[in-house]
């Protein structure tokens, strides 16, 4: 690998390391993956993770292995993300070099090294970096064998896609599209190539037969295949009709002439609203300046598709991922950027073509040498992306970490500490309260706040004691209104206030310790 490529990848690592250091609290779903890793590390079997997550990915295994080295669950989980989030840049650079040559490959790698969305997720406790790495590795091996006879590359490509699918089930899409590409594109020894590509699937048949007796979990749970069900597509249609019906109901409520006109038009444009939601998510994921490069890459693409099978393959992957994201929007009616990696990475072909056009523009318009144009584009990439990346993350949520740490300092780590809070803050507070506990603390114990609050003060206190709850965190904006009366009439023999905090999302926060030595009054 060229020294400049090492420098670019090193810069990608450094910006991720900065975010690693200045991310003050883990993401809300992070405790779930650490919970699974703890269950593996302490040998607690399948039940602990199946109670909170309906699937078992390779990410917790990597966390558990890393914990054995570093001895800290949070650092272990973030280190796995950091390593894989940086390592993505290696096969991405090699893939880009096959498509565009050295200089454009370096620029492409620099773009992906500094896309803010990718940088952020590369230090979060999420499956995405592991998924992305194996996805890009599979793309690299598959593209590398196009037009050549490299059966090992086909084997490694499918193996990589399977490992990606183990992290996130969306990776199955690339396996299917690769099969379709091999069937429809003219090539020599097609059957032999199909056989080589299919070899990694054989062990899955064995896994299905064994039913993963070690973990007592089926293949559908392992690879999240249970998520791919016809019923989920029926849900899309049902939710579409619900939205249209709700729009009609608003019209009938007499919202005013202009508003009614708007609603009458909108109910016939629901599909277009979904498309707009997707495009907004794409712009956020690519980052505004780099999305322009993505769009520039479409100019003259039809000619490229006819001339270059590698570009054709990646373009088909991008289109397929785009259609998948359309389904995601219609299912959830939102477009979180965490789902966008499967679209962003095969779009490397359009980013590269866009950079080629930008390079040509600078050279022809300003009569610059290629090296000078290359340097200017590097400065532009860094200039646009660094201000976005060089910011502290989640600093305002440190309050939840502080509350959990206070509980941990008070109670120690000899047993699991049970507490009650709203779903908005429960995961983080419970996690930090039990972070040193040598076991797999249940991340969603006492998740049903409404049932715990009950119908009156007496039932509330009784529920707390029956469930052996030691603390509850009252939140001004997320607890039932009647709970404020409980605090006003509260008996010190039932619970006592430990501390008070505030947060913009929750309003006032008050932590109470539950007393168990006396019966409720």
Secondary structure, 3 states (H helix, E strand, C coil): CCHHHHHHHHHHHHHHHHHHHCECCCCCCHHHHHHHHHHHHCCCCCHHHHCCCCCCCCHHHHHHHHHHHHCCHHHHHHHHHHHHHHHHHHHHHHHHHHHHCHHHHHHHHHHHHHCHHHHHHCCCCCCHHHHHHHHHHHHHHHHHHCCCCCHHHHHHHHHHHHHHHHHCHHHHHHHHHHHHHHHHCCCCCHHHHHHHHHHHHHHHHHHHHHCCCCCCCCHHHHCCHHHCCHHHHHHHHHHHHHHHHHHHHHHHCCCCHHHHHHHHHHCCCHHHHHHHHHHHHHHHHHCHHHHHHHHHCCCCHHHHHHHCHHHHHHHHHHHHHHHHHHHHHHHHCCCCHHHCHHHHCCCHHHHHHHHHHHHHHHHHHHCCCHHHHHHHHHHHHHHHHHHHHCCCECHHHHHHHHHHHHHHHHHCCCCCCCEECCCCCHHHHHHHHCCCCCCCCCCCCCCCHHHHHCCCHHHHHHHHHHCCCCEEEEECCCCCCCHHHHHHHCCCCCEEEEEEEEECCCEEEEEEEECCCCCCC
